[in-house]
């Protein structure tokens, strides 16, 4: 369920009596294999879009049996059983969600040779709870619009007039990326949530609709296209990334494209919602989405017998965390809110925030002070969790009526980071998802001293950009070096002499000298290098050298050599 100071979580092995099964009307049917499939891994275009295949090619991701859909014959057999309704199926987990109250039907399903297990996971739904936010009046809105514009001019201006969201963007120097032209263009974000109430008429999303950047919707809970009439939580989260109301609020990825998926039933707390999350993530993958932004989490359920234990939050046990890590394995960046349980007896993060490859986001205010409600790490297997933190205390969002409001929760911290991650990845598409996540972690305020509240800390997008820029340059240097350990250019040189050098296995302090025709050393430059490090240097002082023949002499303790040059 959406994090609203609730705790939610997943399922492992469920042992229920027939009486309990009569109350739990939705079940997970796990299959033994995919042997009956008519699809082939040699023809992946039958089940993956061109964009999904392009991601796999770009990042050298193998297509394997997990990509194959659940066998159609297995699903047809389930659907043919009286009083059984097949809701949907997860190819990654090789399972289907069904609905039935017929004990005889369940017994028949268990007897099928291709069925591994049947587990009860949910009952019928209850009325939906409401979301609590602090709305603003039109008068207050005008005051904030004026103060936002004044604040903008006072700080020198940016490409966007962020209005009320200026603080939550600039805490991370997100405006640095926007000003460079990286605003999410060409990036696709799948938002998994409880609904997107009134997004079709919300003026915050006018530019999304007009430019066709809401790519599609699906309700995995109800099995229908529309998500406009459901819970407002997803639309609030979407606004943190996608709002484009200059002077009022601009999100962190206002030029990105979005898929809107309802996977969460706000009326209930049951493990079937984790199955829906998995199916939604698979849909995002097959459609070629680049990122998944999820402000959902699972620990406790309406039926306490289904609750997760802390020991199960190890990144590899719960259904939703396994699905989230699989989404990362397929090349997507997955960001997820850490949870809002920091002040409760259960204080820990939820699933899938515990996922090994999930970027879990905690909450701070504009001054970087931790929100008391923000859930604690680490995960049960000792991972640093949450990974990073963003503004989740009095975060500005746009509500269903198109007005700004402030709300608390890691639900809002998460999309703030997700949008910025999309812009960063837009700038460096050659890097894989985990390399982008690594740059975000390394840029963060506590990278060298992480804790269990904000993990590696508050990311700085300028630093992350510079980190990836350096990595790009190193890749280019390696390509130029090929099998050599030194390349010097240009030749002849004039005012600049570039040296690409891969240090020896012991590193050390390589020295470079410019030697004239008489053998006299005119310039000397020494650096420190780690083992095997690629150095990209400019020889200082060469602009003052006279024209003629020169030699570059180098040595690093293991290797030495001379390169003849002309100026």
Secondary structure, DSSP 8 states (H G I E B T S, - for coil): -B-SS------S-----HHHHHH--EEEEEES--TT----GGGGGGTS-HHHHHHHHHTT----GGGS---HHHHHHHHHSTT-EEEEEETTTTEEEEE---HHHHHHHHTSTTEEEEEEEE-----------EE--HHHHHHHHHHHHHHHHHTT--SS--BTTHHHHHTTTHHHHHHHT-SSTT-EEEEEES--TTTTT-GGGHHHHHTT-EEEEEETTTTBS--TTS-SHHHHHHHHHH-EETTTEE-TTTT-EEEEEE---TT---THHHHHHHHHHHHHHHTT-SEEEE-B-BS--SSGGG---GGG-SSSSSHHHHHHHHHHHTT-EEEEE--S-TTSSS-B--BTTT-TT-EEEEEE-TTS-B-TTS-B---TT----S-EEEE-SSEEEE-TTS-EEEE-SHHHHHHHHHHHHHHHHHHTTTS-HHHHHHHHHHTSTTTTS-BTTTBT-B--HHHHHHHHHHHHHHHHHHHHHTT-SEEEE-SS-SS--EEEEE--TT-B--EEEEE-TTS-EEEEEE--B-TT-EEEEE-TTGGGS-SSEEEEEEE-SS-EEEEEEE-
